[in-house]
Amino acid sequence: MIATQQKKVCMLGAFSVGKTSLVKRFVQSIFSETYLTTVGVKIDKKNVVLSDRIVTLILWDLAGEDDIASLRMSYLRGSAGYVLVADGTRPSTLEIALSLR
């Protein structure tokens, strides 16, 4: 029998770095050049098979934050991990991502 688990993973980073695009590409295999601002949080799910088990990833795409003080810590509660996203063409977004960890 295949054991199943659920893991919450949060996407963190500055505004307009590609968090939503990464999630959409991973979950739906779709890429769109259209920019849509995330308001609050958008939640997606994807099942991933690892060895003898299925892991359901609950992906929380959080609205971009340029200030750690405005990050809603309640969104991070219960998460198994997070992904810091930065835009390589805008060095300030790396500084912001690193300040969120």
Secondary structure, 3 states (H helix, E strand, C coil): CCEEEEEEEEEEECCCCCHHHHHHHHHHCCCCCCCCCCCCEEEEEEEEEECCEEEEEEEEEECCCCCHHHCCHHHHCCCCEEEEECCCCCHHHHHHHHHHC
